[in-house]
Amino acid sequence: MGSREVTGGGLWRRWWLNRTAIVVVWVATSMAIWVGLHWYIRRLSMRKAEEGLVSMCEERARMLQDQFAVSVNHVHALAILVSTFHYQKDPPSLDQETFADYTARTSFERPLLSGVAYAQRVFHSERELFESQQGWTIRTMKKEPSPVQDEYAPVIYSQETISYIGALDMMSGEEDRENILRARATGKAVLTSPFRLLGSNHLGVVLTFPVYRSDLSADATVEQRVEATAGYLGGAFDVESLVENLLRQLAGNQDLMVNVYDITNASKPLVMYGPQLPDGFVSLSHISMLDFGDPFRKHHMVCRYSKRPPVPLSAMTTPSGVFVICMLAGYILYAAWNRYDNVKEDCRKMEELKKQAEAADVAKSQFLATVSHEIRTPMNGVLGMLDMLLDTDLNSTQKDYAQTAQVCGKALISLINEVLDRAKIEAGKLELESVAFDLRSVLDDVISLFSAKSREKGIELAVYVSDRVPEVLLGDPGRFRQIITNLVGNSIKFTERGHIFVQVHLADHSNLVTDAKVDAGLNGHRDEARVVSIGTKYNTLSGLEAADSRNNWENFKLLLSYESTMLHAPENGMPYENSSDVVTLVVSVEDTGIGIPLLAQDRVFTPFMQADSSTSRNYGGTGIGLSISKCLVELMGGQINFVSRPHVGSTFTFTAVLKRATSSGTDARRDVSDNLPTCFKGAKAILVDRRPVRAAVTKYHLQRLGITVEPVSTVDLAVHALSVCNGSSTSGDGKHPFLFLIENDSWGSKEDVCLQEQLLERRNGYTADVPKVILLANSDAEKTKLSFSVDTVIMKPLRSSTVAACLQHALGMGLRPSKEKPNGPAGLHDLLVGKNILVVDDNKVNLRVAAGTLKKYGAKVECTESGKDALVILQMPHKFDACFMDVQMPEMDGFEATRQIRLMESKVNEQTKNGGTASEEGSTNTQWHLPILAMTADVIQATYEECMKCGMDGYVSKPFEEKQLHQAVAKVFLQGSSH
């Protein structure tokens, strides 16, 4: 254990170190992403700044070139002017005064030039004549007389702004001489290197342009150009002013530093414009080449930002945002990792708990099987012996004691069944049958169970099934009966006056809404101490108020009228029934009992819960019935709800999804329904009942017998109707009786006298057939109203079979020969009489009970107490037609015994198939298969499945019930399964 803990601690530390390392790596990676993204965004920003700098620098260089080119063009035009008016006119039309005036007036065209001047080409041979004509001596730039040289270029015309250069020889300066020689050889404007201009002290250059005597061709040679040269036109360019004016016109000038350089000598560039940069200054820069038209001189412009571009805000915010996202993602992943580990651990624990729960479920099932078997086994003996005791001759006291004990035993068995049903529902082991059954017969059987109690309390108990509900349905009649029994049983238990009314309609045409909610708003009352007015009459079955106001006479009357319309639908071309095989029923059980307290309505369907602690003391019960009913309803595909008002009553409504019977309607009905007599078809009856709902219920039962009913509200109206029918009380053939039914609360001394007079009148010769007067009563106490006029009394609750029996007695028709239902005692006797049956059970009491029950129906029974003995007895050939096998027995249980029996049968059948002789002389059987029915007190689904798996043919639970026994026996004998 210690080494395991050490190992676990090492795994934990290693896991924690790994996780810590991953967190550190994640944070470091996030920081690296921040740095990388920061530098990337800064690089993008610098690139954009470079692109902006290039764009602005190129724009300025282009504009500077354009403006310089415009100025050069004006100088060229001025040169042409001088050539035209000075050399091509004789005498010349141009003099100093005219030139100065003209250039001054046109200076706006040359804003970049501080002044222009014209120097004439003079050879040495012409100097003396030229000086005499001009009246001044040619001087050098130092204003000294020009020394002797081959030719001169004295200024003869100058703009007023530079008049100080008049008479100066432009060829006396070395750089000027070089420019003049280049200009006349190329025919283009040439520039000097930058220098300080006189007057403004700005840096500038001198532009020199040749003036020719005549036009030259474009391909003239240098010699031709030199020979044709007449003079030179020059102009001083103020480069600083030019660039300043240009930058002033453009936006963003304050952000840029512009320098213009003469880079003719690349090693020693000359500054033409711009400040000197401090040492160590580093900034983004761009160089744009400048072309001023002089192929010898080279210039460029350098643009720089005056400040280092700032770090963009996005370079801080974006990386920071990404860093935060990375950290959040890391936190989420870290939390998810932790969560995954926790969920994984929880799943492991859940898996362990699941295994424990499954083991507990198996243990629970085994426990239920054991408890069921151990409780039901002695109860089987008790009830069986009581049943056998009741078949003996007992005096009234002894019989009462035995019947009381039998009732208590059946109540205990019922409670055990309910607990087992709840356990099977919780385990998901409860399955529903799908067999054909008659819904009306099932409801009549349920009503008969509570008829004695309802008569004792004097309450109305009635059932009504819509004519549109099919006669035969497919479903589980036992579970449907269980739901109705639970609901009606609760109503009987909690109702002391008024009525209990069961209605069944089709869901698609019913106005019985099943979505009733359990709340005070729907129930309509919050005061539980509400006193119901006794004097108020309502149009209900008993005249008392019902909890659900929607179950009123108006809605009920609409349903009746709709059903009446649908009954005649085939004549109008309307279908009588829905073509769908699915039938959804709406069933409501209405009572006028004590109702359910508002605070207890939320736990109505909770198992083992009742309204309060006094409910169990006053009324009994376990509080499990409604819970089981709700589960059964949901298994049938429906829902159950209720409306309850304290001191008014409760109405439970549920839906159930069933199917139509697919077999022939007549055959199916004959198989599953009560055999109602047909002798009343064509008979007529007048029904006196002041309550229309109750009259509709009575009419429903009479119509099932084929009797035509005319309901009226009073005896006076009935007498009137009887007088109208005078002479027509029969249908004309004298075979169909006429009936007069009166509800007990519509009968009195006045009505008795009136009816007696009418009947005496009919007896005195008006008609040979006097109608039979029948009183409908709720309790034995109401029989005291029986008078001369009343022929018989029919006790409620009404059932079609009991009504038929009473009418037959009253009309003197005599009872029909008893034809028991196939699952009755006669049916069992027919199936078992003369049959040889082996009963195997280790409990001697149960052996006696089973043997006595089977012998009662004519069977020949042999008993054995163990599975091994059964194997010996059933060695083939044997005489038995069936075997009832207990499941739980010592040494060899029923499952193993059945397997051994089937194994023996298969071997014998195989031998017979392979040509062996018959095992029994004279036997004509070729296949052996002994019907084996499980006989056990264990009624859970797992046991049933095990029975089928080991080869048994059926299942009979202890204690024996006639119906179940008949179903099991009929299944094996009617199919011809015996050997």
NUTIVEX-379303 format. One record per residue (C-alpha): x, y, z. Coordinates in steps of 0.001 Angstrom, whole numbers, plus 500000, padded with zeros to 6 digits. Example, Ala and Ser with C-alpha at 12.3 -4.5 7.8 and 13.67 -1.06 7.14 Angstrom:
% NUTIVEX-379303
512300495500507800;513670498940507140;
//
This chain:
% NUTIVEX-379303
500000500000500000;502896502349500866;504682501751497565;501436502391495728;501050505725497521;504659506675496682;504097505750493066;500889507775493033;502704510786494560;505465510519491927;502886510432489142;501185513469490613;504448515454490851;505432514447487325;501989515402486052;502205518753487857;505732519461486545;504660518627483008;501675520906483315;503812523722484793;506337523359481974;503542523558479418;502209526719481081;505685528332481049;506206527399477395;502775528775476559;503494532109478294;506918532335476604;505374531573473238;502738534237473835;505485536780474645;507383535771471496;504201536246469495;503820539696471086;507378540701470149;507140539299466652;503787540931465988;505043544228467435;508062544321465133;505970543188462193;503484546036462676;506344548516463179;507934547251459988;504661547700458158;504408551205459566;507980552018458472;507270550629455042;504233552844454742;506329555788455935;508960554971453305;506321554743450640;504921558099451727;508401559623451731;509128558294448246;505838559626446968;506378563111448446;510014563294447362;509266562232443810;506426564716443664;508666567601444775;511457566590442400;509036566436439506;507577569846440288;511047571369440667;512070569988437293;508866571229435695;509281574767437016;512967574842436030;512052573621432553;509480576427432239;512148579006433135;514606577519430620;511926577750427934;511464581464428692;515231582024428430;515206580190425127;512393582400423912;514349585474424953;517358584147423010;515209583834419914;513988587389420516;517543588701420637;518507586730417510;515526588082415634;515662591771416553;519361592258416944;520891590215414199;518210589821411637;517316593523411571;519513596060409951;519945598281411693;519296596245414872;515962596977416491;517182596159419947;519193598271422352;520004598266426075;517073600395427007;514596598268425084;516074595035426440;516017596274430016;512438597496429680;511270594268428064;512934591954430544;511631593962433474;508077593864432195;508256590083431485;510073589087434695;506893587486436062;507402584781433464;510798584025434981;510212584038438757;513176581752439353;515663584034437565;517140586963439424;518057588520436086;519057587896432442;521818589331430266;523110589012426730;526862588745425916;527890589216422302;530613587088420697;533495589395419714;536692588247418034;539954589968418867;540075591460415414;536736593123416092;537485594342419627;538640597831418779;535689598538416517;533289597025419057;534653599094421934;534448602266419873;530842601520418941;529850600730422503;531850603509424055;533344601370426816;536192598921427220;535748595203427643;536595594308431231;537156591063433152;535126589828436067;537489591754438298;536512594855436312;539942595218434825;540518595693431090;540337592335429443;543666590947428296;544212589940424739;542578586657423732;541047585049420674;537495586091421414;535448587847424014;531920587691425326;531138591136426751;527630591805428162;525870594353425937;522264593904427219;521291593250430828;518202593347432989;518088596293435344;518488593947438350;521950592840437165;523091595943435328;526320595781437255;527631593066434888;527459595320431814;530722595357429718;532078592379431670;533666589616429595;531879586354430437;534820584432429014;537180585958431499;536002583538434172;537220580008433824;533914578331434708;531858580811432692;534171580320429683;533714576533429998;529903576927430132;529914579216427069;531985576781425052;529732573848426042;526552575811425345;527521576882421767;528808573349420979;525668571584422154;523074574200421404;521520573572424851;521320575417428111;524190574666430467;524584575345434172;527406576433436348;528217574917439724;526371576535442630;527655579809444035;526501582730446141;524494585186444141;525396588838444442;522762590863446198;520633588014447763;523586585954448879;521485582894448030;522954579844446412;522318579815442734;523553578804439310;523994580574436020;522168579290432985;523894579944429643;522061579618426327;523709580107422823;522263582625420381;522808581830416695;522719584208413773;520461581912411784;518400578807412326;520382575597412404;519195572152411481;518735569637414243;521702567626412998;524143570554412730;527717569760413638;529720571358416425;531735573364413946;528584574646412324;527191575606415700;530407577379416750;530577579243413474;526926580306413677;527197581500417280;526466585223417638;526350585507421418;525238584084424706;522149584677426788;522554583961430474;520420584022433584;521062583632437289;518828581041439000;518107581512442730;517875577827443705;517028578514447369;514093580721446451;512982578196443840;512871575299446327;511366577414449125;508504578544446931;507921574987445781;507838573485449283;505577576236450494;502952575108447992;502867571489449206;501275569916452330;503355568061454843;506333570299454263;506916570641457991;507487566884458300;510183566775455600;513756567963455265;514727568583451611;518299568945450296;519279569605446685;522799568627445629;525031569100442613;526663565720442250;528661566332439110;531621565398441278;530141562462443146;532926562430445691;532314566068446618;528653566859446231;527799570535446387;524827571700448428;522400573754446386;519635573881448994;518955572595452471;520412572671455961;523524570892457043;522673567639458886;524105567100462351;526522564304462861;524930560996463748;521486561962462391;519747558840461094;516375559004459502;514448557595456622;515621559206453404;514985559028449716;516966560341446737;515202561616443646;517290562440440583;516848565912439019;517246566630435325;517713570371434630;518545569801430948;522346570012431307;523787566609430370;527108567521431991;525756568569435347;524049566017437605;521706566899440474;519525565072442947;517115565815445763;517365564088449163;514185563979451317;514177563015454973;511653563062457792;512415565815460209;511610563400463056;511832559683463445;508369558219462637;506549557460465912;505706553920466952;502105553331465804;499506552700468483;498473549471466737;501997548162467262;501209548207470989;497483547467471121;497306544660468550;500153542585470005;498790543229473485;495324542105472393;496751538988470773;498773538350473925;495641538645476061;493766536332473677;496599533813473821;496599533965477596;492812533590477698;492992530707475238;495691529166477364;493573529636480465;490574528110478704;492639525163477500;494144524813480944;490701524921482544;489347522535479888;492251520213480572;491490520328484276;487803519887483516;488556516968481224;490629515331483930;487864515956486453;485180514640484077;487361511662483273;487720510974486958;483989511526487436;483266509139484549;485491506564486165;483607507016489415;480284506965487548;481314503758485824;482086502260489196;478771503562490545;477013502209487462;478481498783488062;477437499052491691;473949500192490639;473664497349488128;474771494946490799;472263496538493175;469576496258490468;470347492577490040;470302492179493799;467040494118493934;465483491888491270;466670488806493109;465376490266496353;461993491024494794;461837487534493345;462694486013496691;460317488242498672;457557487718496142;458035483984496240;458329483791500008;455219485917500612;453020484605497822;453845480948498520;452194480835501968;449453483175500707;448802480688497935;448290478036500586;446064480303502658;443838481415499785;443794477985498203;442743476314501408;440132479010502036;438778478458498535;438612474725499162;437023475381502560;434318477523500962;433474474616498649;432533472545501706;429298472644503729;429632475546506181;427093477309508349;426574481020507799;428967482104510556;431760479854509353;431234480924505768;431370484589506813;434641484016508650;436165482182505689;435014484829503191;436407487591505414;439761485837505588;439702485346501812;438988489043501219;441860490044503504;444214487635501761;443267488982498337;443814492531499617;447296491531500764;448019489924497385;446756493100495668;449135495215497757;452040492912496940;451169493146493241;451125496933493402;454545497074495038;455926494641492470;454348496642489631;456049499778490902;459359497948491129;458987496599487590;458135500059486287;461208501565487935;463374498789486477;461840499264483014;460731495637482968;456974496209482637;455657495352479175;452132495745477812;450131493068476011;448399493611472708;445264491461472653;441724492052471503;439279493114474211;435851494701474615;436262498042476377;432620498159477447;432827494729479084;435996495779480929;434262498888482278;431189496853483284;433452494492485208;435094497403487029;431723498894487899;430547495544489279;433552495491491642;432350498671493360;428601498206493021;428096497027496605;430104499938498029;428264502516495911;424883501139496984;425993501170500597;426918504863500326;423917505711498141;425969507417495436;425483507337491687;428085505169489930;427788505205486152;429777504611482987;429238505961479493;431144504947476354;430729506896473150;429118505016470272;432077506044468127;434500504020470239;435088500693468407;433529497579469926;436825495677469964;440261497206470543;443816495901470671;445723496642473864;446365495419477371;442937494970479009;444461493989482351;446487497187482674;443599499297481338;441333497697483948;443993498399486590;443998502132485762;440211502410485847;440044500347489024;442572502598490764;440775505806489755;437254504540490526;438496502961493765;439917506304494892;436665508043493975;434607505476495928;436935505861498887;436729509672499068;433095510236497961;430243510152500487;427483511744498400;426771512684494816;428164510628491959;431101508959490247;430937509176486463;433256507384484018;433216508646480419;435090507364477354;435272509298474096;437509509522471068;440198512166471456;439733513730468017;436095514664468708;436099515143472471;435996518469474230;437431516904477373;440684518782477443;443472516753479038;445989519512479590;444482520540482917;447149521984485184;447354521449488865;447236524994490122;444975527245492070;444115529328489060;442715526324487216;441031524784490206;439537528120490871;439541528206494666;442135528881497295;439915528654500343;439832525024501431;437065525753503941;434633526668501183;431084525545501928;429100524137499016;425498525232498881;423277522191499242;420341523938497690;422100524659494418;421390522164491650;423743521503488780;423117519729485507;425339516764486381;424805513067486993;423710513593490621;422846517278490621;425917518248492621;428679520519491342;431643518835489645;435259519993489859;435843520367486108;433295522810484734;434107521660481210;432381518321481905;429022520047481887;425756519071480242;426201521511477371;429446519881476241;428039516419476890;424981517286474790;427246518431471937;429052515102472043;425747513228471973;424483515257469023;427743514743467166;427601510987467770;424014510943466547;425092512729463374;427997510347462801;425739507317463282;423787508421460197;426902509491458324;426905506604455821;423607507837454461;425142511214453801;428296509796452313;430349510518455439;432648507862456877;431545506464460180;435019505614461393;438464507039460979;440546505030458525;443526505072460881;444281501924462881;445280504038465875;442515504891468347;443188507556470979;440736507398473850;439987510129476356;438792508677479655;437553510816482535;436582509735486050;434537512423487772;433499512403491427;431923514776493927;434081513719496850;436201515694499286;438649516844496616;442384517242496997;443838520036499152;445641522645497077;448942522178498889;448854518435498236;448041518566494534;451687518761493444;452466515347494961;449372513449493879;451342511159491557;454284510721493938;454581507095495147;453502506377498717;452352509997499208;448864511007500311;447167514334500852;448039514363504557;448685512003507430;444990511792508269;444077510428504836;445653507037505496;444007506854508954;440536507846507736;440411506195504318;443256503664504226;445476502940501246;449182503185500498;449282506116498062;450809504025495276;447806503496492999;447896506869491231;451649506612490722;451256503236489023;448317504545486977;450400507456485712;453212505111484646;450767502743482914;449110505622481074;452499506822479827;453343503280478698;450109503383476680;451325506545474970;449014508890476854;448991511454479638;447030511805482852;445948515056484511;443355516147486981;441263519053488162;440364519088491835;438577521561494067;438448520996497820;434959520080499078;433694519948495476;435378516892493958;438000515717491506;438070514829487829;440907512660486550;441368512579482788;443790510431480830;444432509454477244;445377506010475932;446578505075472458;445150501717471334;444542500038467977;441531498750466139;441089494980465984;442185493758462573;440060490589462562;436401490417461668;434417492639463960;431736490009464620;434223487246465409;436378489451467630;433366490708469521;432060487186470052;435460486144471420;436024488938473915;432594490438474737;429712489590477008;426953487651475232;424121490146475623;420629488841474809;419028489789471520;415435489314472627;414940493019473365;415688494273469890;412711496286468665;411405496982472142;410474500514473162;410833502264476478;409919505558478081;412511506783480578;411494509269483273;414534511151484531;414776514836485320;418569514811484953;419606514681481273;423112513354481955;421789510411483954;419093509819481330;421800509628478623;423704507007480675;420576504868481161;419738505213477480;423280504060476622;422815500788478552;419343500146477136;420455500821473569;423185498200473987;420286495716474389;418560497029471269;415833498970473096;414603502251471643;414401504820474433;412407508056474686;413614510084477699;411250512540479407;411766514678482488;408558514012484488;405950511298485004;403276513614483632;405113513865480344;405607510112480388;401856509549480957;401123511894478105;403534510018475883;401925506781477002;398471508067476080;399743509121472669;401018505605472220;397584504209473176;396908501304470922;400489501308469724;402286499938472734;403635497186470595;405091497179467199;402071495479465812;403089491869466029;402681491495469794;406222490237470246;408081493384471366;407396494669474899;406876498226475985;408791499389479070;408249502242481513;411439503084483484;411369505670486270;414294507100488219;413831506864491961;413980510628492593;411290511214489950;408815508899491724;406316509941494399;402802509336495691;401294511794493220;403059510170490337;402068506738491656;398341507649491624;398536509201488175;400379506220486752;397988503738488363;395021505452486726;396665505331483341;397595501682483696;394093500725484925;392668502552481961;394858500493479635;393913497306481429;390189498090480982;390317497299477328;392322499822475482;395183497481474907;395986493934475769;399647494710476512;400224496824479619;403774498289479830;405992497075482622;406875499745485181;410483499502486393;412049501645489116;415766502537489004;417222502768492546;420643503516494047;420298501694497376;418330498976499073;416564501606501173;414898502994498052;413161499678497431;410602500752500054;408980502886497337;407908499719495538;404140500008495061;401370498367493179;402305500274490007;405951499142490004;406676495695488591;410338495478489598;413342497472490730;416722497581488954;419526498382491352;422312500657490245;425022500892489094;423693499823485723;425357497095483700;423894495897480430;424018492257481546;422298492927484888;419699495162483212;418973492380480728;418556489828483527;416160492109485439;414098492862482344;413861489169481480;412618488482485004;410114491357484903;408778490377481486;408559486723482400;410776485674479535;412740483235481681;416470483232481961;418530481960479090;420453478752479511;423689479685481179;426463480149478682;429552480926480607;432248482987479014;435080480888477611;437320481866480497;434776480872483145;434533477660485154;432739475807482340;435532476679479953;438178475414482372;436209472254483020;435931471546479301;439673472008478909;440829469994481929;438262467211482228;439950463837481872;443440465333481436;446389463666483189;448404466407484873;451607466159486877;452121468803489591;455694469359490810;456189471475493947;458373471126497022;455708472703499260;453126470172500362;450466472797501014;450876474190497517;450708470657496144;447378470143497872;446052473525496667;447132472974493067;445843469412492999;442535470451494564;442066473319492099;442797471157489052;440666468264490303;437779470719490798;437753471172487025;437865467429486261;441582466830485823;443412463678486943;446306464890489066;449504463263490272;451952465076492553;455686464949493193;457901467089495423;461174467453493448;462493467985489955;464495464767490012;461388462726490807;459602464495487958;462327463371485518;461824459768486604;458041459963486247;458264461659482834;460548459078481255;458976458309477875;456569456870477262;454339458549479831;450632459278480144;450639462954481108;449001465705479065;450613468615480935;452929469432483814;452665472247486341;456256472886487479;457297474965490479;460306477175489704;462172477325493011;462870473870494418;465852472320496235;468322469961494505;466946470657491014;464841473734490300;462087473930487725;464285475559485082;466845472753485106;464142470066485267;462473471580482201;465778471634480302;466344467951481106;462816467068480001;463276468911476709;466612467178476216;465000463755476713;462214464664474276;464646465838471622;466634462592471838;463512460431471499;462192462614468659;465542462330466867;465509458543467208;461967458424465846;462933460693462970;465887458446462089;463673455407461687;463586454029465224;460566452212466585;457970454028468531;458610454187472215;455160453087473012;453471450175471378;450524451261469331;451453454907469704;450863457029466647;452705460079467984;455876460971466140;456885464013468213;457022464389471988;456421467775473594;454893467910477050;453291471297477835;455053472610480943;453580475560482814;455705477438485344;453944477561488695;455593480092490972;454935482974493305;457666485001491552;455924487324489081;458723489607487882;459626489883484204;463074488289484566;461525485068485856;459052484977482959;461885485435480462;463872482643482119;460827480361481907;460521480942478173;464261480549477696;464475477120479325;461597475719477235;458452476212479309;455165476855477526;453473479245479910;453368480871483276;450828480614486128;451392482776489196;450460481797492719;447831481998494061;445794480617491165;443258482888489494;440602481370487297;441131483742484395;444901483408484335;444709479656484711;442245479453481830;444457481583479567;447519479458480245;445709476125479862;443820477209476750;447075478285475127;448652474845475388;445610472585474944;443770474458472196;446925474549470089;447184470743470227;450615470770471852;450200467634473928;452134464504473141;
//
